[in-house]
Amino acid sequence: MANLLDGRVVAMTGAGRGIGRATALLAASEGARVVVNDPGVNPDGSGHDDGPAAQVVAEIKDAGGEATANFADVSSMEGGESVIQTALDAYGKLDGLINFAAILRDRMVFNMTEEEWDDVIRIDLKGHFTTTKPAAVLFRQQRYGRIINYSSVSGLQGNSGQANYGAAKAGVAGLTRVSARDLGRYGVTVNAIAPGAATRLTATVPDSARQIRQQRGMSSGGGRAAETQRQAAQASGMRGPEMVAPMTVYLLLDEAWNINGKIFSVAGGQVGLLNEIYPPLRQIYKDGMWTLDELRRQVPTQLMAGIPNPAPPPDELEVPGRS
């Protein structure tokens, strides 16, 4: 290895398993000192186990690296702040933060409970803020820092049965773009990755949900773009979480100083820069306010012509307005 992160300290949430573990091992092999946060919960957020984080720390140390475990639940400000403080206590500094922590509690929106919604939003979205806030304070003061968030095509394009998870991950994308603008002037970059990999979380997706997504041209990772990624990755036999780690670590490097506010899709050997929400894909314009009659004519023939419905009703269903 080239020790590309020699002297750097990086804190990672949810790094006891999957992509987080793979990234922690790779960063450590490049010389980074790593804070491995993971409370060791089940995919649905239940339980607690110090084992995963402790095991990753042991692996890093066995390979000659430096690492410290943190077992906090980052869904609270206290937990998120403790991750940052662990880095300062152990190594006296912090240079990078990667937010992997996430859970799944999939259910169709008409069956989803308030608890299922709140739990996922609390961990998958708020859990990004609770670490980003204290890291941002520090990075602003030191005029340097790297923050890498983990979004998902479920939030960027949509997956059936994941209203809570998709909303959280769309929120992560927004948090990333806004934080990048807040912090860029201080020499801090904030980017996100929407991964495609076989992990404990993807293994929990019910067969019924997979079937629905396949029928709609999607995949368990979400969306046609993700399906293209998956096909390429599967064809090459590259679906392991370790395949996502290199791009994540790359964004930590000094040479990535001018990459900011971007979202990348990473699946197998494919790395993609995702489209910005603006400028609009297509637009219609007039000098003045549109009337309903004008919109009835122009929206279907101009604005939405050729744009597919990602989840159209079946042909046999009588739909008012469909001719």
Summary of the structure (lengths in Angstrom):
residues: 323
radius of gyration: 21.0
end to end distance: 62.6
largest distance: 70.5
contacts: 1090
relative contact order: 0.12
helix: 46%
strand: 14%
